[in-house]
């Protein structure tokens, strides 16, 4: 019996399952606050697992906001359609100017992505952040880039 147990605990499949279960068990709930007010996000922490269009342009956390022409309502609807079309996304809340979505990775990690529609500037600010860990290996930056491309296909690129 001991030989079977030794083979089992040294199996790569079992090790992967145990690691994945352990890592997903470390997941925390969403941050208590996403925004300072109706127009501003809470800032990114120092860790590189967060990007924000409200960070200073020379900050490593900076990403460009989503830009649009036309009505803010049309842009908001286009963004909601983009989020709804993504398999690993879930829209948590969709207020008139604020949208919160979560993205779940294949290992069960949850990232929070928030948007603030800024109608007077014709932009949608975006912040994407991992709930746990220090590095995200560029996942949040890539997610924002993919979301931007899909959004621009729906509303037309703004140059």
N, C-alpha and C positions, 0 to 999 in steps of 0.2 A: 504493500500500500504506500509505503514511503517513497518508492521509486516513481509511482504515478504522480504523487503530490509534487515531487521535485521537478518532473517534466512539466507539470501544469503551471507551476509558478515561474518557470523559466521560459514559457511559451511567449513569443513576441506578441501574439494576439491577446493573450491574457494581460500582459504587461501594458499594452496599448489601451485596453478597456479600463484597467484600473487607473491608469494615468488620466484618461479622459474623464472618468467619473470623479476622480479627485479634483481635477481642475474645474469642472463645472460646479462642484460643490463649493468652490471658493467664490463663486459669483456673488456680487452684492446687489442690493436694490439700487434703483435710480438715485441720482443726487437729489437732495431735498429741494434745491433751487436751480433752475436752468437760466433764469434771467434776473437782472437787477431791476428792470422796469419793462414797459411795453416795447421799448426800442433797443435794449441792450442785454446781451448775454452776460452771465457770470464769466469771468476770464478763465482761460485754460490754466490748468495747474502747470507746474514746471515740466512734468513728464512729457515726453514726446508723443504720447498716445492721443493727442487732441489737436484738432485744427479748427480755426475760426476765421471768418471773414472780418471779424471785429478786432482781431489782433493787429498790432502795428505792422505795416507792410514789410518792414525789415526784420520782423520776428519770425523765427522758424515755424511757428504755429499758423502763420498767415496762409489763407486761401482766398481767392477772389469770390465775391458774392455772385449769386445768379442774377443776371441782368435781363430785363424784358422791356418790350414796348407795349403800349396799349394799357388796358385796365389791369389794376392789381387783382381784381376778382378773377379775371381770365388767367392770369399768371398763377394765382393760387390754385385754381382748378387743374391747371396743367401739371403743377408740382404734385398735387394729390394723386393724379392719374399715374404719374411716373412712379411714385412710391407704391401705389397699389399694384403696379405691374411687376414689382420685384418680389421674387419668391421668398426671400429671407427677411422681408420687411413687414412691420406691423405698425399701422398708424394708431398711436396711443391717444392722441388728442388733436383736434383740428379746430382751433378757435379762428376768429376772423383774421387775425394777423399772426398768430403763433401756431406752429405745427410741431408736434413731437412724434417721432417715429423711433422704433427700435429695430435693430438688425441683429439677427442671431447667426453666429458662425456655425460651421458643421461640428465643431467641438463643443458647442453650447454657450460660448461667450456672448454676452449681450453688449452692444454698443448703442449709445443714445445719439440720435441725430435730431437737431432742433433747427427750426427756421423761423425767422421773423420777417414778414412782408413789410417793406418800407415804401409805401405808395408815393410819397413825395420825391423819393430818389429813384424810383423805378428799378429797385433791386430787392432781392430776397437774401438777407443775411443767413449764413449757415454756420453751424457748429457741430462737429462730429467728434465724439470722445468715447474711448473704451471705459468700461466701468472698473475693470481691474487690470493689474499689470503695469509695467513701466513702458516697455516698448510695444508698438503695434505693427512694426515692420511695414509701415506705410499704408496699412489697411484703410484708415480713416481718410487720408488724403486721396487715395485711389477711389474710395466710395464717393467722395464729393465730386471728383472728376467725372466718374461715370454718371452720377446724377445730373451734373451740369450738361453733359452731352445729350442725355435723354431729354432733359428739359428744353434745351435749345432746338432739338428736333421737333418738339411739340409747338414751341412758340416762335421759332426762328432765331437764329443767332443775332446778337446785338454786338456791333463792333464800335 
